[in-house]
């Protein structure tokens, strides 16, 4: 089955996917207790993987820049993963510079996409508006 993620007997992951993984978590996704899980999930990535943090779940919050900075630092420090933030862009950007197109392109190229913390309902609405859902549904590229 394409896209299947299962826990192996040794606690690791058995990945049978050509398009990458979809890992769903509840709250606490950047807590210290999740470091091991994040390390196992990202172990298959290339050394210079395109890793993206979607700002869409928390884009409405006034402290969204701080949330993005803390998330990037968490993954850099705890998981040894360099990330970039895909902002919660306006459809055409504030001055028509195509901000949504840039976000879609960044997500399309990503090997790893993180969406959280924040509001799942806000994120889904933004993914629909920005047409990110169709890109995420198609899957991230699997590189070896």
C-alpha positions in Angstrom: 0.0 0.0 0.0 1.5 3.3 -1.1 2.0 5.8 1.7 1.8 3.3 4.5 3.6 4.1 7.8 3.8 1.5 10.4 5.8 1.0 13.6 8.3 -1.8 13.3 9.0 -4.3 16.1 12.2 -2.3 17.1 10.2 0.9 17.5 11.4 2.4 14.1 9.3 3.1 11.1 8.8 0.9 8.1 8.2 3.3 5.2 6.5 1.8 2.1 5.9 5.0 0.2 7.2 6.6 -3.0 5.6 9.9 -2.1 6.8 10.4 1.4 5.0 10.2 4.8 1.9 11.7 6.4 2.3 11.8 10.2 -0.6 13.1 12.2 -0.1 14.3 15.8 -2.2 15.9 18.5 -1.1 18.7 20.6 2.5 18.8 21.9 4.0 18.4 18.5 7.1 20.4 19.5 7.4 19.1 23.1 10.6 17.4 24.3 8.8 14.1 24.4 8.3 14.2 20.6 12.0 14.6 19.7 12.5 10.9 19.2 9.5 10.6 16.9 10.6 13.6 14.8 14.1 12.1 14.5 12.8 8.8 13.3 10.4 10.4 10.9 13.1 12.6 9.4 15.9 9.9 9.4 15.0 9.1 5.7 15.5 12.6 4.5 18.5 13.7 2.5 21.2 15.7 4.3 20.1 18.9 2.5 16.4 18.2 2.5 13.9 21.0 1.7 12.0 21.1 5.0 9.2 23.6 5.4 7.1 24.8 8.3 3.7 25.9 7.2 2.6 29.1 9.0 -1.0 28.5 8.0 -2.3 26.9 11.3 -1.2 29.9 13.3 -1.1 32.7 10.7 -3.9 34.6 12.3 -1.9 35.0 15.6 -0.1 38.3 16.3 2.9 36.4 17.6 3.2 34.2 14.5 6.8 35.3 13.8 7.8 34.2 17.3 6.0 30.8 16.8 7.9 30.3 13.6 11.2 31.2 15.1 10.6 28.8 18.0 9.6 26.0 15.7 12.6 26.5 13.5 14.9 26.5 16.5 13.2 23.3 17.9 13.9 21.4 14.7 17.4 22.8 14.3 18.4 22.1 17.9 16.5 18.9 18.7 16.2 17.1 15.4 19.2 18.6 13.5 16.8 19.7 10.7 17.2 23.0 9.0 13.8 24.5 8.1 12.3 27.4 6.2 8.9 29.0 6.9 6.2 29.1 4.3 4.2 32.2 5.4 0.4 32.4 5.6 0.5 34.4 2.4 -2.3 36.5 0.9 -3.7 35.2 -2.4 -1.7 37.7 -4.4 0.6 38.9 -1.6 0.2 42.4 0.0 1.4 44.2 -3.2 0.5 41.6 -5.8 3.9 39.9 -5.8 2.4 36.4 -5.9 3.0 35.4 -2.3 0.7 32.4 -2.6 2.5 31.1 -5.7 5.8 31.2 -3.8 4.3 29.3 -0.9 2.8 26.7 -3.2 6.1 26.3 -5.0 8.0 25.9 -1.7 5.6 23.2 -0.5 5.7 21.4 -3.8 9.5 21.1 -3.6 9.6 20.1 0.0 10.6 16.7 1.2 9.2 17.4 4.7 6.3 19.7 5.7 5.3 20.5 9.2 2.0 22.2 10.0 1.4 23.0 13.6 0.9 24.3 16.3 -2.3 26.3 15.9 -5.8 25.9 14.7 -6.6 22.9 12.5 -9.8 24.5 11.2 -8.0 27.7 10.3 -5.3 25.7 8.6 -7.7 23.7 6.5 -9.5 26.9 5.5 -6.2 28.5 4.4 -5.1 25.3 2.6 -8.3 25.5 0.6 -7.9 29.2 -0.2 -4.2 28.8 -1.1 -4.8 25.5 -2.9 -2.2 23.8 -0.7 -4.5 20.8 0.0 -4.1 19.5 -3.6 -0.3 19.8 -3.3 -0.2 18.0 0.1 -2.6 15.3 -1.2 -0.2 14.6 -4.1 2.5 14.0 -1.6 6.0 15.2 -1.0 8.7 13.9 -3.3 10.6 10.8 -2.1 14.3 11.2 -2.6 17.0 8.7 -1.7 
